[in-house]
């Protein structure tokens, strides 16, 4: 199960007491996980020792709960874990009172630091916190002696069914070496499962656990049931818990929910009905949605509130999910990601929990536990981590075991792991070959390849339909007869679906994905076309969407590209005994190399999902042909897997012109969990990053790099800076938007001096360190700095560094375009030094310019003969400032073509001066007055001035379309028309129409 993230319903904001994102910590220091609760009472409780927790519970008994709650008892508290104590705390002391009680108890325990933290939250985060309406009080349910006996029998059956869950598995093959590793934090997850989503909130009535197949959803469900049966799970709630697989409601026979629960209670319908009459005591766990063959009922009038009414399974299940039936019951739903869209419309206010599988340290721990000898574990782990895609698949515990098993076999044979397993598909080929050859070759009804073909046909039809459970009819359509089914069941490639002997499924969804992909590389010599052809529509389906969670075919596509690797095709022939055709390889190349519909002639590929597929095939000719026309790439690097895949594929984008990069987590090149001095160990991440950055010196056409929404550590930034300073780097434009303070470093800014091609620098929404600002100023003064465009937007400067920037700009003789915005000039700073003689475009937007600044700017225009574009938008020029500027425009000849004065707080009183300019200025072609209060009077004055123009361009009044235009676009705008003067304002449509008729 590993990493866990708890997310509330999107409509609910994150809370201080129970934040919206939860990730249990990992025991390894290299884990990226954080504490389950970043602030609020929960981390305070987690920091308390077991001894202090017991003391906290004893003191909690002394507190007086809210008036409508009965006092807490020691029976409720004695076995409660820290998360359950927090649950009780919020249940009995709702809203702000929970913090106050926790503060008082910690004070009695002399936990001063915890008291300070809680008091800070009380003062800063929760000033006006009001509790939500309390949940309806539970009605007591007293059991008769025979009913108590039935519950004890039921709990005994639950413990018998689930106690051995983690010791054995139905995983195929000889699994004597399989072992279950409980992910760190599973106990913490169970405690936190039902905590409120908001600080003033109550326990959620619907909780949804989302995750990929086999990451541990059912394991969590079984463990909840086991802990409930042992009176460990929220024991104070006195729940009756029932685990229901959807298959139990998926039959043709109509039944009531009372009958379904009675089956769990030895057939006692009366007892089931009595329990259901107290829904606040019910805990229902719903699992197995991927096995459903029914369709959820989408008409509210079909749903029922009556537990005793017989109804179709679809109606029963939908009634439960929607809380039409048993609205006061607590429901925990276990879902795969690809089923969320199907189920979510029926849920009311769900609290979402994401299970992401084994974390990186947990995978490392699993390898070390599996391989008893440290040297073997190091070698196996080094290999697995060297293939980031394969290592990512090891997030799933059973896949982690499968990889370990295959790697161990190859190591015992003395084979090279890199040669035997170039990709994930190769591992599955080797594993399945240990099952299929001896079993399948003895089939007498048809050839081995035909039998595999029928299995593959079943798999692929399921993939196209997003179907994971198959009936006898489905098997017949795939020409898979009962003897074939029994054979594949025997080797555990297939399994019987629980609760229905007539339905089958692949043992694991990855098996279905693999066999579906295998169909399209098999060769059938007896056919006219000797392979199963993929049409263009299916190829586009495989390539669609950027991530696995959004595309249920992504796993199949990953295997398909992997099977087309030369080593894998040879393994299919040798190990699976099948002939192979590469006919679909040409189709994939043809479609993958085309740009998506609507893209410009310069292709913008479907990235990064296509990169994952190409990284699996590992055939340089194929990858090079596919990416030959890629001109622009948008890459989001969230994990080391994305880094390795992108580093491989970018090398083949030889015509790449623009790269936009986002690093969503701190890119750290520090050693991982594998302590090894060799490059493929601790230095692997660094080598991949160097490989990634090498494109800046090898790709001659790459001219634009945008780094946005990113954080990197010092070593990562220095490797990037070294690549940008390389003599063969032809980068001309460098843009940083909303990046960490370490990203814009001194080393990066030295690129402006050492790279003679760089002409354009933008830094937006970034807090630069003082050393970086000083480096920027010294760089601007350097004679080898050939920068022509500089944009600083939302980069605060203090008075000293601001003055240094202005002085440095005066020393630069190459700058043509300068854009400063939001804090890049100290308030009241004169602007004269900014307007250097060679400047052609100047934007000083939202810079809090004063009247002194306007006069200084107007005066500096006298010495400038180059300025063609000027924007002073979002500054409070007001009427006096506009008049000052306008008088200067009227009296001094310089070639100004575009002037932007949007939202400058002036009125119609300055319009007479504007009309004078319109009558005499011959170069102005675009005037933006939007967002000002010139009114109808000012509009009439401008219209009259336009009518009086005898010489020069005609005047066009244009309505402002949007206020969201970027500063760069406002300044440069569209190409000016020498025959038209365009005046932009918030004109009314009828005024523009009227003006068009007379101007």
N, C-alpha and C positions, 0 to 999 in steps of 0.2 A: 504494500500500500504506500508506504513511504511518505513523500511530500503530500501535505494536505492543505487545501485552501478553503476557507469558509467564506462564502459570499452571501449577503442578504439579498432579498428581492431587489431588482434594479430600482424600484420606486422608492426604496428606503435608503437614506443616506447612512454612511458609516457612523458608528457611534464611538464615543470615548470609552465607555465601559466595555463594549463588545464590538471592536472594530470589524470592518467588512472583510478583511483578508486575514486568513489564519494559516500559518505554516509551522508545524511542529519543528523544533530544533533537532538537529542531527547530532549524534555523539561526536562526529568528526569535525575538526575545526574548519575543514575546507568546504563544509556544506554551506549552501547558499540559503538554507532555511533560516527563518527567524522564529522568535517565540510565538506561541499560539495567539497571544494577545499583546499588541505592541504597547498599549497603555490601559488604564482602567484597573479594576479590582483583580482581574484574572492574573496578570503577571505578578502582582503583589502576592497572590496566593501561591503561585508556582515557585516563588522564591522562598517560601516558608518550608522549613524542614518538617519531617513527619512528626517529630516531637512537638514542634510549635503548632502544627496543624491541629493536633489533638487538644492543645491548650486553647487555640482559637475556638474550637467547637464547644469546649466547656464554657468559655466566656460568652459565646453566642446564646447559650441557653438562658443567660441572665438578662438578655435584652428583651424589651417588650415589643412585640410585633404590632402591625397595624390593627385597629379595633376589630375589623371583621375577620381576623385570622386567629385561630386557636394557637396557644403557645407551642413553641417547638419542644420536641421530646428527644431524649437521648437515643431512643430507638431509631429515630430518623437520622441522627447525626453520627452515631458511633462508627458505622462502616462507610460513611460518605467520603469520597475522594475530593480533592481540592475543587474540581469543576462542579461536582455535585453540591459542595458547600456553597459555591457561588450561586448555583441555581436556587438553593434554599434561601440564600441571602436576598436575592432579588424577588423571590416569591413572597416572602414574609415581610420584607422591608422595601417596598417598591420605590422606584425613582431615586431621588437624591438621598433618601434615607439609607440606601444600601451603602453609599460612600461614608455617610456619617457614622453608621454602626461599625463599619470596618475600621474607620479612623479611631473610634473610641476603644475598640478591642486592641488594636495595635499599640495604642498609647498605654493601655494596661499591661501589655506584654513588653513594654519598653523598647518597641521597634521604632525608633525615632526617624530613621531614614524613610521607612514606609509611610509614616505619618506625614512627613513633609511632602512626599509625592501625592498622597491622596488629598492633602489640603490644597496643593497647587491645582489639582483638577477641580476641586470644589470651587476655587476662586476664579479660575480662568476658563474652564471648559463647561462647567455646569451651573452657571449663575441663576438660571430661571427654569430649571428642569422640573417639569410636572409629570407625575406618573400617569400612565394610561389607565383606562378603566380596568378594574380587576377582572380576572377570569371568574366565571361562575363557580361558586363554591361547590366542592365535590359533595355529592350525597353519599353517605356511608353505605357500604354494601357488606353486610354481615353474612358470612357463609355458614350454611348448615354443615353438620359433621360429614355427611356423605359428599357434599360439594367440596369441602376441603380435601377429602380423600381423592376426589377426581382431579383436583388441581395438583396434588402431590404426584399422582400417577402421570399426569400430563407433563409435569416438570421432569420427572424421571425419564420419560420417553425423549423429551427434548435433549437432556444431557446425554442419553445413550446415542441419539442420532448424530449429535454434533461434537461430542468430546474428542473423537478421533479425526476430526476434519483436517487438522494441520499435520498429521503424522503420515498420511498416505494420500495419493492422488490417483485419478483415473487416467493420468497422462500416458500416452501410448508407449509401447516398447518395454524394455527391461528397465524399470524405474527403481530398482533397489537402491540406487545411489541418490534418489531424490530426497531432499529434505526441505522442510518449511522453515524459513527465517522470518520471524515476526518483525515487521518493520518497527523501528524506534518511533515512539509517539503514538502507537495504536491505542495504548491505554489512555493517553491524553485526549485523543479524538473521541473515544467513547464517553469520556466525562463531559466534553464540550458539545456533544451532539445536539443537545436540546436547550442550549443557553439562548437567552433572548437576543434578537437582532439589533435592538436599540436600547439605550440606557434606561429609558422610561418604559420599555416594552415588557411583554410577557413571553412566556415560552411559546415558540412557534408551534402551530398545530400541524403544519406540513413541512417536512424536511426532505430535500432531494439530494442524494449522493450521486454525482456525475463522475464518470470515468471511462477510459477505454476498456475493451474486453480484458478480463483476467487481471486487472490491476488491484483487485481486492474488495470489490463491492459486496459480493456474496459472502466473502470471508468476514467482513464487518457485520453483515446481517446475521450470520450464524453465530458470531461471537456475542452480539447483543442478546440473541436468544439464550445462549449458554450462560451468560452472566445474569440474565433475568432469572433463569431457572435456579441459579445458585444464590439468588437474592443479593446480587452485587450491583446490578445496573439500576441506578436511581431508585434504590430500595424504598425511599421515603414516599414514592408516588403510589405504591400499592396497585401497580398495573396488572392487567391480564394481557400478555403478549402473544401474538400469533404471527407466524411467518407464512406468507402465502405466495406461492409462485403463480404467475398469471395463467399458466397452463391449467391450473385447477378450476379456472373459470372459463376455459376456452373449449368447452364441449358443445355438442349439439343439444344436449338435454338442458332444459331450463331448471334452475334451482334457486333457492333463496339463500341469503347470506347466513341466516340462522342455521340452515342445514349444513352449510360449508363449515361453520365454526363447530357445529355439533360433531362433525367427523373428527375434529381435533380432540374432542372431549369424550371419546368412547361412545359416540352416538347419542348423547343426552341432549335432545332438542330443548327440553324445558330449561335445563341449566344454561344452555347457550343463549336462549331468549332472555333469561334473567340477567346475564352478564351484559348483553347488548342493550338492555334497558338502562344501563349506567355507562354511556359511551365515554364519559370523562375518565373512566378507569381502563379504557382500551388503548393498547399500543399495537398498531398494525404495521407489519413490514411487508411491502409489496416488491417482488423481485421477478426477474425472468421476462421482462417486456420484449426482449429480442426474440423470444420463442412464441410470441403471439401470432396466431393466424387470423384472429378476428379484427374488426375495425371498431374503434371506439365510437360510441354513440354521440353524434354531434347535435342532436335536437333536444333542447332542455325539457320539452314536454314528454319525452320518452323516459326520463330519469325518474327514480323512485326514492322515497324516504323510508319505505317500509322494509325492514329487514326480513320479515316473514313472507314477503311476496316472491313467488317464483318468477324469474325473469331470465332473458338471454345473458350470456356471459358478458357481452359487450356493454349492455345496459348496467349490469351489476358493477363491473369494474369502473365505468365512467361515473356512476353514482357515488362510489367511494372516493375517487380522485377529486371530484368536484365538491365534495362535502355536502352534496344533496342528502346523502345517507350518512348518519352518524357525524354531524358537524362538530361535535365536541370531542371526537376521538383524535388521538395523535397518530399521524401516519408518516412513516419513513419510506420513501420511494427510491429504488436503486435503478439507475438508468445509464445506458451508454450515451455518449455525446450525440450520436447521430439520431437518437430518438427524442431528444429534448424538444425539437420543434413539433413533433407529433403529440407529445403528452402535455407540454406546458400550457396550452390554451385551456385545459380543464382544471388546472391547479389554482388554488386561491392563496395568495401571499406566501409562496414557498420560500424557505430559507435554503440557500444552495451551498453545497459542500462539494469541492472538487478533489478527487483522488487522482494523483498523478503517478502513482507507482513508486518503485524504489528510487530514492535519491542517489546521486553519484556516490557518496560515501557508503550507502547501503549496498549498492552494486559491488563496490570494492570489497566490502566486508563479506558479501556472499561468495565472491571468487576465492577469497582467502580461507573461508570456511570449507569450501568444496575441495580445493586443492590442499592437501594436508601439508605438503612440503613447500616451504617458503619460496624456493627458487622456481618451482613450477607455477606457483600462484603469481609470482612477479612476471614470468613470461606470458602466462595466459592473460593476465590483466593488461600487460603492456600491449599485447596484440589487440585485445578487445577495445581498449581506449584509442588505439590507433585507427580504428574504423568507427567514426563517430555515429554513423547511422546504425550499425550493429549494436554499439554500446547503448544507444538510445532505446533500441528495442528491448534491451535487458531491463528496462523499467518494469516490465511485466515479469513477475517472479518465475512463472513456469518457462518463459522464454529465456530467462537468465540461466535456469537449469539446463535447458536444451543446448544453449551455446557452450556452457561449461562441459557438458557431456561430449559434444562433438570435438571440442578443442582437446579434451583429455585423450580421446581416441587417437587423434592425429599426433599428439605429442608422444604417445606410447609407440606409435609406428615410426617415430623419428622424422616425420614429414614437416615441411615448411608450412607454417600456418598461413603466411601471406600468400603463398602460391595455391594452397588448397582452398582457401576461403577469401577470394578477392572481394566478395560482397555478402550481403545477408542471404541472398538466394542460394549461394553455394553452401551455406551452413544447412539450410533446409533440405537441399538435395542430398547431402551426406547423411543427414539424420533419417530422412524418409527411405533412403536406399537401404538402411539397415533393417527396415520393416518389410518393404514391398517385394524385392526380387524373389526371395525363397518362397514367399507365400503366394504371390500372384502368378508366378511362372507355371505353377501346377494347375492353374485353371484349365479345364478341358473344353469349356463351352466356346471360347473365342480366344483370340490372341491376347498376349499381355498388353500390347499397345492399344488395342481396341477397348480392353477393359479399363485401362487408365483413361482413355478418351471419354468413355461414358461417365466416369467419376468427375472428370474435368468439366464435362458438359453440364452436369448437375451443379457444380460449383459456380460456373460462369453465369448460368441462368439466375442463380440466387444473387450474384453480385449485381447484375443489371437491374434486378427488382428490389434490391436491398432486403433480400430474404435470407434468413439464417436457419430456418427449420423447414424440413421437407417431408411431404406425405408420400404414400405409395404411388399416387398419381404423378407427382413430380419425378420420382425415380423412374417410372415407366416412360415418361416423356423423354428422359435422358437415356433410355434403353439400358438402365441399370436394374437387372432383375434381382430377385430375392437372394439368389446364391451369391451374386456379387456383393449385395449389401451385407450378407452374413460374413463374407470374407473380410471386407473392410471394417466391419464391427469387431471382428476377431483380432485384427492387428491394431485396433483402437484409432484408426484414422477417422472413423465415424463413431457416433455414440447414440444411444437411445435417449430421447428427451424425457426428462423426469415427468412422471404422472401420465405418460402416454406411450405405450409400447409401439404404436404404429407410426410415430414421428421420429425422424432422425435428424442429426445435425453433425457438422464436422466437430471433432474433438475440441478444436480451438479455432476462432475466426481466422487466424493467420494461415491455418491449413486450407481453408476455403479460398482465401486470397491467393495462396501459392498455386493450388491446382487450377484455379480459374486462369491464372497467367500462363500456366504450363500448356494449356490447350492451344495457345497461339504460337507456340514454338515447335509443336509436334509435327512430324511429317507423316503423310498418309499416301504412300506410293500408288495405291490402287485407284486414287482419285485423279480426275483430269487436272484439277488444281490441287496440288498435294499438301496444302495447309489450310487451316481454318482462318479465313481472311478477316481482318478487322476493317470495317468501313470507316469513313471519315468521321461520321457522327460519333461512333464509339471511341475513336481516338481522342476527339475533342472532349468527350466525357471524362476520359482518363486524365487529361491535362488540365481540366477545369479547376478553378479555385486555388488559392495559395497555401492552404493548410489541410492536414489530415482530418481535423475535426469537422471541417466544412465539406469535405469530399469523401464519401464513404468508399470510393474506388481508389483512393490514394495508395492503400496498401497493395492492392492488386497491381497497380501501375508500377510501383516500386519493384515488385517481384518480376514483372514482365521485362522491364529494362534490364534488371539484373540477369535474367535468364538469357538475354541476348549477348552477354559477355562471352567471349570465345572460350574461356576456361569453363564457364558454366555449361555452355552447349556441349562441350566435350564430356563433362561430368554427367549430363543427362543421358548421353549415349552410352557411356561406360558403366555408370552406376545404376541408372534406372532402366537400361536396356531399351531405350527408345530412339528412333530416328528423329532427327531435328531438321526443321526448315527455317530459313531466315527470311521468308517471304514478307512477313509483317515488318521486318526491320526497315525496309524501304518505305513502307507506308508511314511508319512512325517518323522517319526522317523528313519525309515530305510535309507532313502536317505540322510537326513540332517546329520546323524552320519557318513557317508562315507566321506573319504578324496576326494578332487577333483582329476581328472585324472592327472597322472604324479607325484603326490606328493610322498615323501618317506614313508616308513612304519609308521613313527611317524607323525600322521595327522597334517596338518596345515589348520585350518578351514577357511571358507569363512567369514571373519570378517571385519567390525562389523555388516553388514546387518543381518546376522543370529542372532546376539545378540538382535537386535530390535525385531525380530519375537519371539524369546524365551521369551523375557521380556513381550510380550503381552500375551502369554499363561499362564504364572505365575504358571504352575504346576511343582512342584519341581521334581517329579519322572521323568516326561517327559524331563525336561531340563537336569537333571542329566544324564539320559541315552544318550541324544544327545551329550553332551559335555564330556562324560566319557573318550574318547580317545584323547582329545585335548592336544597336547604336546607343541605347540607354538602359541602365539597370538600376532598379530600386531594391536595395537589399536591407533587410532587417535582421540583425544578428542578435539573437536572444540567448543562444546557447553555443557551446563549442562545436556542436554538430553543424550549425549553420556556417560557422567560420571555416571548417574543413571543406564543406561542400562548395562554398562560394570561392574559396581559394583555388580549388581544382578547376571549376568551370570558368572563372574569369580569365584564366590564361588563354582560353580559346575564343574569347570575344575580341578578335583582333581589330575589329572596326569600332570598338567602343569609343564613344565620344563624351558621354556624360555618366557619372556615377553618383547616385544619392544613397548615402549610408546612414543607417540608424543602429546604434548599439544600445539596446534597451536596458541592459544591466551593466554594472561596472565591469569592463573588460579587463580581467586580471590575468597576467601571464605568470603568476606565481605557481610553484609546484602544486600538483594535484595530490590525490590520496596515494599515488604510487611513488614511494621514495626511491628514486633511481638517478644516478648521475648521468646516465646515457641520454642522448638527445630524444629518443623515442619515449623517454619517461617524463621527467619534470619539465624538459624544454619543448615538449611537443606543441603546446599551445603557442609558444613563441615562434616556432618554425612555421606553423600554419599562418600566423599573422604576418610574418615576413613574406611568406609565399603570396598572401593576399595583396600586400602592399607592393610587391614586385611589378604589378601591372602598370604602375605609374612610370616605370622606366622602360618597360618593354612594349607598351601600347602607344605608338606615336600619335594616334588620333585622339587620345584621351585628353580633353582640355578643360573639363569642368568637374569639380568635386564639391558636393554638398554634404556636410555632416550635420545632422539634425537630431534633436531629442536624444542626445548621447552622453554617456559618461565613460571615461577611460582612466586607467591609472598612468603613472608617469612613464613606465617602461613602454606601454602600448603607444603612447603619444610620441615618444622619441623614435620608435621604429617607423611610424608614419612620417614623422618629420624628416628622417634620414632618406626615405624613399622620395619625398617631394623635393629634397635638395639635390637629388642625383642629377648629374649633367644631362642624362637622356630623358629626364622628365619634361614633358611639353605642356604641363598644366598652365592654363591661362586665367582660370577663374576659380577662386577658392571661397567657399561660403560656409559659415558656421551659424546655425540657428538653434538656440536654446540648448546649449551644451554645458557640461560641467566646467568648473573653473580651471581644472587641470588641462583641458583639451586645447585651449588657446594658450599655448606655452611659449616660452622664449624660443625654444627650438623651432616651433611652427612658424613664428614670426621672422626668424632668420631666413626662412624660405624666400621671403620678399627680396632679400639681397642676393642670395646664392642661386636662385632660379631666375634666369634672365628672360624667361617666357611669361612669367606671372604678371598680369596687368590689372587684375580685378580682385578685391577683397571685401567681403561682407561679414560683419559680426553682429548678430541680432540676439536680443533677449539673453545675454550672457553676462554674468558678473565676473569681470576680469580681475585677476589678482594684480596687486600694485606692480610686481616685477614684470608681469606681462604688459601692463600699460607703459611702463618705462621702456621695455623692449620695443614696443610699437612706435613710440616717439623717436627713439634713436634710429630705428629702421627707416622711418619717413625722412629723416635728415640725411641718411646715407646716400652718397652720390650714385651708388649702383642700384638703388631702389627705383625701378622703372614703373611703379604703380600708377595707373591712370584713373582708376575708379576706386573710391573708398566709401563704404557705408558702415556707419556705427549707429545701431538702433537699439535703444534700451540697454545701453552699457554705461552704468553710472560712473562719472568722473568726479573727484573732489576738486576743490579750487586749485590746488597745486598741480595735479595731473592734468586738469582741464587747460590750465595756462600753458603747461608744457606741450600739450597737443596742438594748441593754436600756434605756438611758436614753431613747432616742428613742421606744421603744414606750410608755413610761410617759406621754409627752406626747401620744400620739394618743388622741383621745376617741371615735373612730368605730369602732375595730377590734372586731369581734365574734368572729372565728375566727383563731387563731394556731397555726401548725404549724411547729415547728423540729425538725430531724433531722440527725444526723451532722455534727458539727463546727460547727454554728451557735451553740453555746454553748461557752465555754471550760470545760474540765474543772474542777469545783469551784466554778463560778460560782453564787452563790445565785439562786434562781428567784423570790423575792418580787416583784421589780420587773416580772417578766413578767406576773403575774396582775393586770392592771389591772381596776378595778371593773366595767367594762361587758362584760368578756370572757364569752362564752357557751360557746365551744368552745376547748379547749386540748390540744395534742398536743406532748409533749416526748419523742419516741421516739429511742432509741439515742443519747442525749446524754451518756453517761458521768456521770450525776448521782451525787453523793456523798451521804452521810448528812446533811451540812450542807444540801445542796440539798433533801432531802426535808423536813427540819424547817422550812426556810424556806418551801417550798411549802405545807406543811400549815398553817403559821402564817398565810400570806397568804390562805388560804381563809376566814379569819374575816371579812375585809373584803369578800368577794365574795358578792353575793346573786343573781348571774345565771348562774353556771356550771352547764351542764346536761350537757356532754360532756367527759370527761377521759381522755386516753390517755398512759400512762407505759411503754408496751411497750418491751421490749428494753433496759431499764435494770436494773442489778443492785441492785434494792431490797433483796432478801433478806428474811429474816423481820423484822428490826428496822425496816427502812424501811416495810414493809407495816403493821406494828403502829402505827407513828407516824402514818401516813396514815389508818389505820382509826379510831384513837382520835379524830382530828379529824373524820372523817365522822360519828362517833357523837355527838359533843358539840355540833356546830354545824349549825344548820338551813340548808341551801342546796339548791336544786332539782336536784341531780345525778341524771340519768336513765341515763347510759351511762358505764361505767367499764371501761377496757381495761388489764389488767395482764399481758398475755401475755409470756412469756419474761423474767420478772423475778427468777428464781432463788430463789423462796421455797418453803417446804416445808409439810407439814401442821401444823408447830408454830405457825403463825400462824392456823390455821383457827378456833380458838376465838374469836378476835377477829372473824373474818369472820362467824361464825354470830351473833354479837351484833348486827352491823349488819343482817343479814338479818331478825332479829327486830324491830328497832326502826325501820329506815329505810323510810319510806313512799313515797319518790320514785324510788328506783333500779329500773330496768326491764331493764337489760342489763349483765351482769357477765362479762367475758372473762378467764378464768384459764388459758388454754391455754399449753402449753409450760412449765409449772411442775411441781414434784415433790410434789404434795399427796397422791398415792397414794390407796389405798383408804380409809385412816383419815380423811383429809381429806374425801373424797367422802361418807363415812358421816356425818361431822359436819354437812356442808352439807345432806344429805338429812334428817337429824333436825331441824335448824333449820327446814327448809321445812315439815315435818310439824307443828311447834309453832306455825306462824304462824296466828293467829286472824283478824287483820285484814290488809288489803292484798291484793295480787295473789297468785295461785297461782304456784308455782315450776316452771319447766321446765328440765330438764337437757338440753343440746344438745351433740352431739359436734362438735369443730372439724373443718371440712371441708378447709381449705387454709391454708397459712402464707404464701401469695403475695399476700395481699390488700394493696392499696395503702393508705398511711397515711390518705389522705382518706376512703376507704371504711371503714377501721377506726374512725376517729373519728366519722363521721356515721352509718354503718351503716344498716340498714333502719329504717323508721319504727317507733318503740317502741309496744308495745301496753300501754295503761294497765292492763289486767287481768292481765298476765303479767310475771313477773320471769324472764328467760332467763339461765341460767348456762352459759357456754360453756367447755368443757375438752376434754382429749383422753380423754374417757370411752371405756370399752369399750362395744361395742354392747349387750351383755347387761345392763350396768349401767344404761344409759339405758332399756332395756325394763323392767327391774325397777322403776326409779324411776317410770316412767310409770304403773305399776300401783298405786303407793302414794301418790304425791304428789298 
